[in-house]
């Protein structure tokens, strides 16, 4: 299973590559929408990356309550533990 730090590092890579967000701006308590300006289309790109990482489809109900980077980390940890 991936550690929180490993997942955070992956998220920083993805978000820099996909959305041109500086990795230093991506902290566990960062709000995806208000702090990082991620929109619904960006969230879909993120879901695709999560599927590539875990090999599993992200369930909409798992992702609908995601607001912070920590929430994304938790979803990935739960998916990789299944």
DODOTI-858428 format. One line per field, with one value per residue (C-alpha): residue number from 1; x negated, y, z. Coordinates in Angstrom, 3 decimals. Each point is the difference from the previous one (the first is absolute). Layout:
resi <- c(NUM/...)
x <- c(X/...)
y <- c(Y/...)
z <- c(Z/...)
This chain:
resi <- c(1/2/3/4/5/6/7/8/9/10/11/12/13/14/15/16/17/18/19/20/21/22/23/24/25/26/27/28/29/30/31/32/33/34/35/36/37/38/39/40/41/42/43/44/45/46/47/48/49/50/51/52/53/54/55/56/57/58/59/60/61/62/63/64/65/66/67/68/69/70/71/72/73/74/75/76/77/78/79/80/81/82)
x <- c(0.000/-1.218/-0.833/1.570/-3.319/-0.288/3.544/-0.542/-3.130/1.958/2.767/-2.555/-1.482/3.419/1.284/-3.145/0.169/3.762/0.914/-3.347/0.339/-3.235/-0.755/-0.786/3.573/1.429/0.337/2.234/2.324/0.209/3.552/0.106/2.528/-0.653/-3.779/-1.129/2.686/0.808/3.288/2.305/-1.808/-3.325/1.503/0.808/-3.643/-1.004/2.399/-1.622/-3.449/1.283/1.347/-3.393/-1.731/2.344/1.284/3.515/2.899/0.722/3.591/1.891/1.236/-3.617/-0.982/3.054/-0.994/-3.636/-0.943/-3.643/-3.223/0.258/3.392/-1.572/-2.831/2.560/1.985/-3.184/-1.090/3.431/0.026/-3.504/0.889/3.002)
y <- c(0.000/3.493/2.329/3.420/1.609/-2.134/0.891/3.698/-0.055/-1.624/2.594/2.793/-1.491/-0.428/3.423/1.718/-1.934/0.297/3.340/1.863/0.356/0.515/-3.127/2.154/1.362/-3.512/-0.770/-2.547/2.746/1.753/0.280/-1.301/2.549/3.218/-0.305/-1.854/1.071/-3.570/-0.139/-2.914/-0.777/-0.030/-2.352/-2.472/0.084/-0.702/-2.965/-1.448/0.288/-1.682/-2.877/-0.359/-0.085/-2.404/-2.029/0.565/2.166/2.885/-0.215/3.303/-0.258/-0.293/3.193/2.224/1.075/0.690/3.586/-0.028/-1.654/-2.121/-1.269/-1.126/-1.723/-1.823/-1.173/-1.365/-1.721/-1.620/-1.151/-1.481/-1.807/-1.767)
z <- c(0.000/-0.791/2.864/0.408/-1.004/-3.148/-1.034/0.719/-2.159/-2.864/0.349/-0.163/-3.198/-1.614/0.958/-1.239/-3.287/-0.567/1.547/0.241/3.777/1.888/2.098/3.052/-0.141/0.371/3.709/1.738/1.243/-3.405/-1.281/-3.564/-1.162/1.924/0.605/-3.135/-2.511/-1.029/-1.907/-0.813/-3.282/1.856/2.578/-2.794/-1.128/3.593/0.193/-3.153/1.621/3.169/-2.096/-1.712/3.389/1.779/-2.945/1.320/-1.095/2.355/1.174/-0.304/3.579/1.194/-1.765/0.443/3.531/-0.894/0.800/1.110/-1.084/3.185/-1.200/-3.288/1.878/2.164/-3.056/-1.613/3.219/0.388/-3.623/0.210/3.251/-1.558)
